[in-house]
Amino acid sequence: MTTEALAKTPLHALHQERGARLVPFAGYEMPLHYSLGILKEHLHTREQAGLFDVSHMGQILLHGRAAASALESLVPVDIIDLPVGQQRYALFTDEQGGILDDLMVAKLAEDRLLLVVNAACKTHDLKHLQQHLGTQCGIEPLFEERALLALQGPQAAAVLARLAPQVEQMTFMQIAPVELLGCECLASRSGYTGEDGFEISVPASHADALARHLLSEKEVQPIGLGARDSLRLEAGLCLYGHDMNPSTTPAEAGLLWAISKVRRAEGDRAGGFPGAERIFAQQRDGVARKRVGLLPQERIPVREGADLLDANDTVIGQVTSGGFAPSLGAPVAMGYVDSDQATLGTQLWARVRDKRVAVTVAKMPFVPQRYYRG
């Protein structure tokens, strides 16, 4: 795809001014990193506050009295009883229990839900919603109207509170309307780094001014996609299209925690979502493969696509994400292995350019998550 054909977020000019290295990502021209470089951007986010442009993500509004019950027919999550002002992690599943996308669902009012879906999936997700829910509730894509900024790190709350003091009282996964620089926005205390922080839905016309103001604060640096990926990997968070896809079920991906109790086989509103029977069977009987964390025993990055081998050189899995973890000063990875090789501490090997690199099955997250729970 040529640069001219790539979409641009409302912050594109700002990225250019700040010297970003721009790369194609999910059909957009996005910043990979700025002058600090990926490693320093990563560590700055862990130590202070980083500002990410995630406006390529898809925001979709569902409205109408039946919106919550309608959405429950597509996700294994309790949406009906989700309190107003809260959001929840969810999964779109298919009839085989495979994962079509992961998303955030926020209840803005009893008849209004805000969905944030992955950039590469947003057109497909919109069609999926329209096909299945189009007669039950209003579906309003906000792809052009809204931008999305993520302010992440231990100083994020202090920085944002200078514009909206009430955000300091919010806890992890709460969402609220806030006025920022005279403009009505939505702020959720959530993110994709493992750190405390906020994701801010802002009118596209206001995004540049808000981003420039936040970047003027001494604690804040602009952060690109490179550090966003290393931060989420350290936090043990899945990346759609890599660590999960339609050939992966929630049970295999280690995401059974995302299936609400009320929607499980023994729950009051059991099933009713695509692939429920297969997912329930896997909950009951187990799975043949599992997603695990991996710690390479050499200072050699073990990257996506590398085969995982047992002591007999038999291929028993594959790496789906991997790279250097700046917070640890060492490489980390995650991938899928046969379930009998998934026990913590199991010694395996990764094939990296025809070299066998020892890896150990390890607990995730690799770096403790620091969400603010009050």
C-alpha positions as CSV (number, residue, x, y, z in Angstrom):
1,M,0.0,0.0,0.0
2,T,1.5,3.4,-1.0
3,T,1.8,6.2,1.6
4,E,-0.8,8.1,-0.3
5,A,-3.3,5.3,0.1
6,L,-2.8,5.0,3.9
7,A,-5.4,6.7,6.1
8,K,-4.1,9.3,8.6
9,T,-5.3,10.0,12.1
10,P,-6.1,13.6,13.2
11,L,-2.7,13.7,14.9
12,H,-0.7,13.0,11.7
13,A,0.8,16.5,11.4
14,L,1.8,16.4,15.1
15,H,3.6,13.1,14.5
16,Q,5.5,14.6,11.6
17,E,6.4,17.7,13.7
18,R,7.7,15.5,16.5
19,G,10.0,13.5,14.1
20,A,8.1,10.3,14.2
21,R,9.2,7.3,12.1
22,L,5.9,6.6,10.3
23,V,5.0,3.1,9.1
24,P,2.0,1.4,7.7
25,F,-0.2,-0.3,10.3
26,A,-3.8,-1.6,9.8
27,G,-4.3,0.7,6.8
28,Y,-3.0,3.8,8.6
29,E,0.3,5.7,8.6
30,M,1.2,5.4,12.2
31,P,4.3,6.4,14.4
32,L,6.6,3.5,15.2
33,H,8.7,5.7,17.5
34,Y,9.9,9.2,18.0
35,S,13.3,10.7,18.7
36,L,13.7,8.9,22.1
37,G,13.5,5.5,20.4
38,I,11.5,2.4,21.4
39,L,13.5,1.4,24.5
40,K,13.5,4.9,26.1
41,E,9.8,5.4,25.2
42,H,9.0,2.1,26.9
43,L,10.9,2.9,30.1
44,H,9.4,6.5,30.1
45,T,5.9,5.1,30.1
46,R,6.8,2.7,33.0
47,E,8.3,5.5,35.0
48,Q,6.2,8.6,34.1
49,A,3.5,9.0,31.4
50,G,3.4,8.3,27.7
51,L,0.8,9.6,25.2
52,F,-0.2,7.2,22.4
53,D,-2.3,8.0,19.4
54,V,-4.7,5.0,19.0
55,S,-7.2,6.8,16.8
56,H,-6.9,4.0,14.3
57,M,-9.0,1.9,16.6
58,G,-12.7,1.7,15.8
59,Q,-15.3,3.3,18.0
60,I,-18.9,2.2,17.5
61,L,-22.0,3.4,19.4
62,L,-24.9,1.1,20.1
63,H,-28.1,2.7,21.2
64,G,-31.7,1.7,22.1
65,R,-33.4,-0.1,25.0
66,A,-32.4,-3.5,23.5
67,A,-28.7,-2.7,22.9
68,A,-27.3,-4.6,25.9
69,S,-29.4,-7.8,25.4
70,A,-28.7,-7.6,21.7
71,L,-24.9,-7.4,22.1
72,E,-25.0,-10.4,24.5
73,S,-26.0,-12.6,21.6
74,L,-22.6,-12.0,20.1
75,V,-20.2,-12.0,23.1
76,P,-19.8,-14.4,26.1
77,V,-20.0,-11.4,28.5
78,D,-22.5,-9.9,30.9
79,I,-23.6,-6.7,29.3
80,I,-27.1,-6.5,30.7
81,D,-25.9,-6.1,34.3
82,L,-22.9,-4.0,33.4
83,P,-23.3,-0.9,35.5
84,V,-23.5,2.5,33.9
85,G,-20.1,4.1,34.0
86,Q,-18.2,0.8,33.7
87,Q,-16.6,-1.0,30.8
88,R,-15.7,-4.7,30.3
89,Y,-13.3,-6.7,28.1
90,A,-15.2,-8.8,25.6
91,L,-14.7,-11.2,22.6
92,F,-16.6,-11.6,19.4
93,T,-16.8,-15.4,18.8
94,D,-17.8,-17.4,15.8
95,E,-19.9,-20.6,15.5
96,Q,-16.8,-22.8,16.2
97,G,-15.9,-20.8,19.3
98,G,-13.0,-19.0,17.5
99,I,-12.2,-15.4,18.3
100,L,-13.2,-12.9,15.6
101,D,-11.9,-9.9,17.6
102,D,-11.4,-8.6,21.2
103,L,-13.0,-5.3,22.2
104,M,-13.9,-3.0,25.1
105,V,-17.6,-2.4,25.9
106,A,-18.6,0.6,28.0
107,K,-22.1,1.3,29.3
108,L,-22.6,5.1,28.9
109,A,-26.3,4.9,29.8
110,E,-28.9,2.1,30.1
111,D,-29.6,2.5,26.4
112,R,-26.1,3.4,25.1
113,L,-23.0,1.3,24.7
114,L,-19.6,2.4,23.3
115,L,-17.5,-0.3,21.7
116,V,-13.8,0.0,20.9
117,V,-12.6,-2.6,18.4
118,N,-9.3,-3.3,16.8
119,A,-8.2,-1.2,13.8
120,A,-7.7,-4.1,11.4
121,C,-11.1,-5.6,12.3
122,K,-13.3,-2.6,12.5
123,T,-14.9,-2.8,9.1
124,H,-15.6,-6.5,9.5
125,D,-16.8,-5.9,13.1
126,L,-19.2,-3.2,11.9
127,K,-20.7,-5.5,9.3
128,H,-20.9,-8.3,11.9
129,L,-22.9,-6.0,14.2
130,Q,-25.1,-4.7,11.4
131,Q,-25.9,-8.2,10.1
132,H,-26.8,-9.7,13.5
133,L,-28.1,-6.6,15.5
134,G,-29.3,-4.2,12.8
135,T,-33.0,-4.7,13.6
136,Q,-32.6,-4.7,17.3
137,C,-30.7,-1.5,18.1
138,G,-29.0,1.6,16.5
139,I,-25.4,1.0,15.3
140,E,-23.4,4.2,14.7
141,P,-19.8,4.0,13.6
142,L,-17.7,6.9,14.9
143,F,-14.6,6.1,12.8
144,E,-14.2,9.6,11.4
145,E,-15.9,11.6,14.1
146,R,-13.8,10.5,17.1
147,A,-10.1,10.2,17.9
148,L,-8.7,8.1,20.7
149,L,-5.7,9.0,22.9
150,A,-4.1,6.8,25.5
151,L,-2.3,8.5,28.4
152,Q,-0.4,5.7,30.2
153,G,1.9,5.4,33.2
154,P,2.2,6.1,36.9
155,Q,1.9,9.9,36.4
156,A,-1.1,9.7,34.0
157,A,-3.7,10.4,36.6
158,A,-1.8,13.4,38.0
159,V,-1.4,14.9,34.5
160,L,-5.0,14.4,33.4
161,A,-6.3,15.7,36.8
162,R,-4.9,19.1,36.0
163,L,-7.6,19.4,33.3
164,A,-10.3,17.3,35.0
165,P,-9.7,16.7,38.8
166,Q,-12.5,14.1,39.0
167,V,-10.5,11.5,37.1
168,E,-8.3,10.9,40.2
169,Q,-11.3,9.3,41.9
170,M,-12.0,6.9,39.0
171,T,-10.9,3.3,39.4
172,F,-9.8,0.7,36.8
173,M,-12.4,0.1,34.1
174,Q,-14.6,3.0,35.0
175,I,-15.6,5.5,32.3
176,A,-17.0,9.0,32.6
177,P,-17.7,12.1,30.6
178,V,-15.1,14.8,31.2
179,E,-14.6,18.3,29.9
180,L,-11.1,18.7,28.6
181,L,-10.0,22.2,27.3
182,G,-13.7,23.1,27.0
183,C,-14.6,20.0,25.0
184,E,-16.8,17.1,26.1
185,C,-14.8,13.9,26.0
186,L,-15.0,10.4,27.5
187,A,-12.3,9.1,29.7
188,S,-11.9,5.4,30.8
189,R,-9.3,4.3,33.4
190,S,-7.9,1.6,31.3
191,G,-5.2,0.8,28.7
192,Y,-3.0,-1.7,27.0
193,T,0.3,-1.3,28.8
194,G,-0.2,-2.9,32.2
195,E,0.2,0.5,33.8
196,D,-2.4,2.8,35.3
197,G,-3.7,5.3,32.8
198,F,-6.6,6.5,30.7
199,E,-8.0,6.1,27.2
200,I,-9.7,9.3,26.0
201,S,-12.3,9.4,23.3
202,V,-12.3,13.0,21.9
203,P,-13.9,14.6,18.9
204,A,-11.5,14.4,16.0
205,S,-11.5,18.2,15.6
206,H,-10.3,18.6,19.2
207,A,-7.7,15.8,19.2
208,D,-4.7,17.8,18.1
209,A,-5.2,20.6,20.7
210,L,-5.6,18.1,23.5
211,A,-2.6,16.0,22.5
212,R,-0.4,19.2,22.3
213,H,-1.6,20.3,25.7
214,L,-0.9,16.9,27.3
215,L,2.6,16.8,25.6
216,S,3.4,20.2,27.1
217,E,3.3,18.6,30.6
218,K,6.8,17.8,31.9
219,E,5.9,14.1,32.6
220,V,4.6,13.3,29.2
221,Q,6.4,12.0,26.1
222,P,4.8,10.8,22.8
223,I,5.1,7.1,22.4
224,G,4.8,5.0,19.2
225,L,3.6,1.6,18.3
226,G,7.0,-0.1,19.0
227,A,6.8,0.6,22.7
228,R,3.1,0.0,22.8
229,D,3.9,-3.6,21.6
230,S,6.7,-4.2,24.1
231,L,4.7,-2.8,26.9
232,R,1.7,-5.0,26.2
233,L,4.0,-8.1,25.8
234,E,5.6,-7.5,29.2
235,A,2.0,-7.2,30.6
236,G,1.1,-10.6,29.0
237,L,-1.7,-9.1,26.9
238,C,-2.8,-10.7,23.6
239,L,-2.5,-8.9,20.3
240,Y,-5.3,-9.8,17.9
241,G,-4.1,-11.4,14.7
242,H,-1.0,-12.7,16.4
243,D,-1.8,-14.3,19.8
244,M,-5.5,-15.0,18.9
245,N,-7.6,-15.3,15.8
246,P,-10.6,-17.3,14.5
247,S,-8.6,-20.6,14.8
248,T,-8.1,-19.8,18.5
249,T,-10.7,-20.3,21.2
250,P,-10.9,-18.4,24.6
251,A,-9.9,-21.6,26.4
252,E,-6.8,-22.1,24.3
253,A,-5.9,-18.4,24.6
254,G,-6.2,-18.4,28.4
255,L,-9.1,-16.0,28.3
256,L,-11.8,-18.0,30.1
257,W,-11.7,-15.3,32.8
258,A,-13.3,-13.0,30.2
259,I,-16.4,-15.3,30.0
260,S,-18.8,-13.8,32.6
261,K,-20.0,-16.2,35.3
262,V,-23.7,-15.6,34.4
263,R,-22.9,-16.6,30.8
264,R,-21.1,-19.9,31.6
265,A,-22.7,-23.3,31.4
266,E,-23.9,-23.1,34.9
267,G,-25.0,-19.5,34.8
268,D,-28.5,-17.9,34.8
269,R,-28.0,-16.7,31.2
270,A,-25.8,-19.6,30.0
271,G,-24.8,-19.6,26.4
272,G,-26.7,-17.8,23.7
273,F,-23.5,-16.6,22.0
274,P,-21.7,-18.1,18.9
275,G,-19.6,-21.2,19.7
276,A,-20.9,-21.6,23.2
277,E,-21.2,-25.3,23.1
278,R,-17.6,-25.8,22.0
279,I,-16.3,-23.3,24.5
280,F,-18.3,-25.0,27.3
281,A,-16.9,-28.4,26.2
282,Q,-13.4,-27.1,26.4
283,Q,-14.0,-25.6,29.8
284,R,-15.2,-29.0,30.9
285,D,-12.7,-31.3,29.1
286,G,-9.7,-29.1,28.6
287,V,-7.8,-28.2,25.4
288,A,-5.1,-29.8,23.4
289,R,-2.9,-26.6,23.3
290,K,-2.5,-23.5,25.5
291,R,-1.0,-20.1,25.4
292,V,1.9,-19.7,27.7
293,G,4.6,-17.2,28.6
294,L,8.2,-18.1,27.6
295,L,11.5,-16.8,29.0
296,P,14.4,-17.4,26.6
297,Q,17.5,-18.5,28.5
298,E,19.9,-16.6,26.2
299,R,19.9,-13.0,25.2
300,I,18.5,-13.8,21.8
301,P,15.1,-12.5,20.8
302,V,12.6,-15.3,20.0
303,R,10.1,-13.8,17.7
304,E,6.7,-14.7,16.2
305,G,6.7,-17.7,14.0
306,A,9.5,-19.6,15.7
307,D,8.8,-23.3,16.2
308,L,8.9,-24.6,19.8
309,L,10.5,-28.0,20.3
310,D,10.6,-30.6,23.1
311,A,13.7,-32.5,24.2
312,N,13.3,-34.8,21.2
313,D,13.2,-32.0,18.7
314,T,9.5,-32.6,18.0
315,V,7.6,-29.4,17.2
316,I,5.1,-29.0,20.0
317,G,4.1,-25.3,19.4
318,Q,4.9,-21.9,18.0
319,V,5.8,-18.5,19.2
320,T,3.1,-15.9,18.5
321,S,4.7,-12.8,20.1
322,G,8.2,-12.2,21.2
323,G,10.9,-9.5,21.6
324,F,13.1,-7.7,24.0
325,A,11.5,-6.6,27.4
326,P,13.2,-3.3,28.3
327,S,11.9,-3.4,31.9
328,L,13.6,-6.8,32.4
329,G,16.6,-6.3,30.2
330,A,15.9,-9.6,28.6
331,P,13.9,-11.2,25.9
332,V,10.4,-12.6,26.5
333,A,7.8,-14.3,24.3
334,M,4.4,-16.0,24.4
335,G,3.0,-18.8,22.2
336,Y,1.0,-22.0,22.0
337,V,2.3,-25.4,23.1
338,D,0.7,-28.8,23.6
339,S,-1.1,-28.8,26.9
340,D,1.2,-31.5,28.4
341,Q,4.1,-29.1,27.9
342,A,2.4,-26.0,29.4
343,T,3.3,-26.5,33.1
344,L,5.3,-23.6,34.6
345,G,9.0,-24.4,34.6
346,T,8.9,-26.8,31.6
347,Q,12.1,-26.6,29.6
348,L,11.6,-26.2,25.8
349,W,13.6,-25.0,22.9
350,A,12.8,-22.4,20.2
351,R,14.2,-22.7,16.7
352,V,15.8,-19.4,15.8
353,R,17.6,-19.3,12.4
354,D,18.3,-23.1,12.8
355,K,19.7,-22.5,16.3
356,R,18.1,-24.2,19.3
357,V,17.5,-21.6,22.0
358,A,16.4,-22.9,25.5
359,V,13.2,-21.3,26.7
360,T,11.3,-21.9,30.0
361,V,7.5,-21.8,30.3
362,A,6.9,-18.9,32.7
363,K,4.0,-17.1,34.4
364,M,2.5,-14.0,32.9
365,P,2.5,-11.1,33.2
366,F,6.3,-10.8,33.0
367,V,6.0,-7.4,34.7
368,P,3.4,-6.8,37.4
369,Q,0.3,-4.9,36.2
370,R,-0.3,-1.7,38.1
371,Y,-4.0,-0.9,37.4
372,Y,-5.5,1.5,39.9
373,R,-8.3,-0.3,41.8
374,G,-8.7,2.2,44.6
